[in-house]
């Protein structure tokens, strides 16, 4: 029951994140969103880890948990998050979210195949609902496009669906790595794992920005867009905290 409540809280904050990031990428770029939302997660979870025993938990880890949590961070916070932001920018939050939810199906398949978990009737119903969502989106493509045109926004479906699939891959595979990394660990391990994942993703993102010669990416942001990205940072961090 407690796990279900945590999942509900995670989903709620993730929904708020999608809404705020959509407002941000109207004027800002996806890379600008990444530069703010990923690195700012490090100090947030460093503080949480300090008070919740995350550093003590990490000190007890072997090599494997570190490697799994680093991999989870790269797949989720770099690949998955970039796909999420890009799909949201191209399709809008309403259209991109159902596509991204296919990550739930992938996560469940991997859990059954690699972790030995079982599927019950509620799981099957949930999978059916998740699969129906993208089908409805595709069927309502014309109507949604016409509605978007009135608001001066035309969804770009082909690349949007592609990046939605990238997001689903990143978000769907990372839970497997988290489970392999921290296993049956407690909250302290979860917080420590989040910090490791965020640090790994931040390092890769910094190298990406340097390689792309985009070190001044944030300087071009207006105050409103920067505010939306910072708010998204808070919401997505809370979402990940409850999820892990």
MARKOL-934922 format. One line per 8 residues: number of its first residue (from 1); for each residue z, y negated, x of C-alpha. Coordinates in steps of 0.02 Angstrom, whole numbers, plus 32768, in hexadecimal, padded with zeros to 4 digits. Layout:
NUM	Z,Y,X; ...
***
This chain:
1	8000,8000,8000; 802E,7F88,808C; 7F89,7FB0,80E3; 7F2A,7F87,8044; 7F81,7EDE,8037; 7F56,7EB8,80EC; 7EA0,7EE4,80C9; 7E9F,7E73,8031
9	7EE7,7DE3,8096; 7E65,7E01,811D; 7DD8,7DFF,809E; 7E19,7D5E,804F; 7E20,7D00,80F4; 7D77,7D46,8126; 7D2E,7D00,8085; 7D78,7C56,80AB
17	7D2F,7C63,8159; 7C81,7C84,8114; 7C8D,7BEA,80A5; 7CC6,7B77,8131; 7C4B,7BB9,81B1; 7BBE,7B9F,8135; 7BEE,7AE8,8127; 7BF2,7ADB,81E3
25	7B48,7B29,820B; 7AF0,7AB4,8192; 7AF3,7A31,821E; 7B31,7A93,82B4; 7AE1,7B24,8310; 7B1C,7BD8,8316; 7B42,7BCA,83D0; 7BAC,7B2F,83B0
33	7C0D,7B91,832D; 7C28,7C1E,83A8; 7C60,7BA8,8432; 7CEB,7B67,83C1; 7D21,7BFD,835B; 7D2A,7C80,83E6; 7D85,7C26,8476; 7DFF,7BCE,8401
41	7E3A,7C79,83C7; 7E80,7C9E,8474; 7F10,7C20,8475; 7F38,7C49,83BF; 7F4F,7D01,83E2; 7FA1,7CE3,848A; 802C,7C88,842D; 8036,7D0F,83A7
49	8038,7D98,842D; 80C6,7D3F,8488; 8136,7D3D,83EE; 8103,7DE8,83AA; 810F,7E50,8448; 8056,7E5C,846A; 8067,7E44,8525; 80ED,7ECA,8531
57	807C,7F41,84CF; 7FE8,7F1F,8542; 8055,7F42,85DA; 806D,7FF4,8599; 7FB3,8016,8581; 7F4C,8088,85ED; 7E99,8060,8620; 7E47,80A3,8581
65	7E95,8029,8504; 7E5F,7F95,856F; 7DAC,7FD3,8577; 7DA3,7FF9,84BC; 7DEB,7F50,848C; 7D74,7EF5,8502; 7CE2,7F53,84B5; 7D22,7F2C,8406
73	7D2B,7E73,8433; 7C79,7E6D,8476; 7C2F,7ECC,83E3; 7C92,7E72,835C; 7CAD,7DC0,839C; 7C08,7DAB,83F8; 7B85,7E1A,83A5; 7BCF,7E26,82F7
81	7C09,7D72,82EA; 7B64,7D2C,8329; 7B09,7D96,82A8; 7B81,7D5B,8222; 7B6A,7CA2,824B; 7AAE,7CB2,825D; 7A9B,7D0F,81B8; 7B0A,7C90,8162
89	7AA1,7C02,81A7; 79FC,7C53,8170; 7A31,7C9D,80C8; 7ACA,7C3C,8094; 7B76,7C88,8079; 7B4F,7CCF,7FCC; 7AB9,7D34,8007; 7AF5,7D65,80B4
97	7BA0,7DAA,8082; 7B60,7E42,801F; 7AF1,7E74,80B1; 7B80,7E65,812C; 7BED,7ED2,80BF; 7B81,7F66,80F0; 7BF2,7F67,8188; 7C75,7FBA,811A
105	7C02,804E,80FC; 7BDC,805E,81B5; 7C94,8053,81E2; 7CBE,80DB,8165; 7C34,814E,81A4; 7C70,8139,8257; 7D25,8156,8223; 7CF6,81F9,81CE
113	7C86,8232,825C; 7CF1,8202,82F2; 7DA3,81EF,82B2; 7DA7,8280,8238; 7DD3,8214,81A2; 7DAB,8251,80F3; 7D4D,8201,8063; 7D9A,81FB,7FB5
121	7D5A,81C3,7F0B; 7D90,810F,7F26; 7D30,810B,7FCB; 7C94,8149,7F75; 7CA2,80C6,7EEB; 7CBD,8040,7F6F; 7C24,8078,7FD1; 7BBB,8074,7F33
129	7BF2,7FC2,7F0C; 7BD0,7F89,7FBE; 7B21,7FD5,7FBC; 7AF8,7F89,7F12; 7B1E,7ED9,7F51; 7A8B,7ECA,7FCB; 7A17,7F1C,7F4C; 7A43,7E96,7ECC
137	7A26,7E0F,7F4F; 7977,7E50,7F72; 794E,7E5E,7EB9; 7989,7DAC,7E98; 7929,7D68,7F2D; 78B2,7CFC,7EC8; 7938,7CB2,7E57; 79AB,7C8B,7EE8
145	791E,7C3A,7F4A; 78F3,7BC9,7EB6; 79A9,7B98,7EA1; 79B7,7B73,7F5B; 791B,7B07,7F57; 796D,7A94,7ED8; 79FB,7A7C,7F55; 7980,7A61,7FE4
153	79AB,7B09,8032; 792C,7B97,803B; 7971,7C3F,8076; 7911,7C8B,8108; 7919,7D41,80D5; 78C7,7DA8,815E; 7928,7D65,81F4; 79C0,7D4E,8185
161	79C2,7E05,8154; 79A9,7E36,8209; 7A3F,7DD2,8245; 7AA3,7E12,81B1; 7A7E,7EC2,81EE; 7AB4,7E90,829E; 7B57,7E4E,8254; 7B71,7EEF,81F2
169	7B57,7F53,8291; 7BD4,7EEB,82F3; 7C58,7EE5,826C; 7C3C,7F9B,823C; 7C4D,7FE8,82E9; 7CDD,7F80,832C; 7D64,7FD2,82BD; 7D3C,8078,8311
177	7D5B,802B,83BC; 7DFC,7FDC,837F; 7E39,8082,833B; 7E0E,80DA,83DE; 7E62,804F,8440; 7F09,8032,83ED; 7F0F,80CE,837E; 7FB5,80D9,8325
185	7FFF,8044,8382; 8068,7FC5,8326; 8051,7F0D,8303; 8073,7EDF,83B8; 7FE3,7F4D,83F1; 7F73,7F02,836C; 7F99,7E50,83A3; 7F83,7E7F,8459
193	7EDE,7ED3,842F; 7EA1,7E38,83D6; 7ECC,7DCC,846B; 7E6F,7E3F,84E2; 7DD8,7E42,846F; 7DD4,7D85,845E; 7DE5,7D6A,851A; 7D57,7DE4,8540
201	7CE7,7D92,84BE; 7D12,7CE4,8500; 7CE3,7D13,85B3; 7C3B,7D58,857A; 7C1C,7CBF,850E; 7C41,7C49,859F; 7BC6,7CA8,860D; 7B47,7CA1,857F
209	7B5A,7BE5,856B; 7B48,7BCA,8627; 7AAF,7C3B,8632; 7A5F,7BE2,859E; 7A8A,7B39,85EA; 7AE4,7B06,854B; 7B86,7AC8,8599; 7B7C,7A29,8532
217	7B65,7A87,848E; 7C05,7A47,843F; 7BEF,7991,8471; 7B63,7979,83F3; 7BCF,79AC,835E; 7C03,7929,82E0; 7CB8,7921,82AA; 7C9D,7975,8202
225	7C40,7A0B,824A; 7CC1,7A22,82D3; 7D48,7A20,824D; 7CF3,7AA9,81E8; 7CE3,7B15,8284; 7D99,7AFB,82B2; 7DCE,7B29,8201; 7D61,7BC3,820C
233	7DB9,7BEF,82AF; 7E60,7BF2,8254; 7E21,7C57,81C0; 7DC5,7CDA,8227; 7E59,7CEC,829E; 7ECC,7D10,820A; 7E4B,7D88,81C4; 7E43,7DE8,8269
241	7F01,7DE8,8279; 7F16,7E3D,81D0; 7E83,7EB1,81F1; 7EC0,7EF0,829A
***
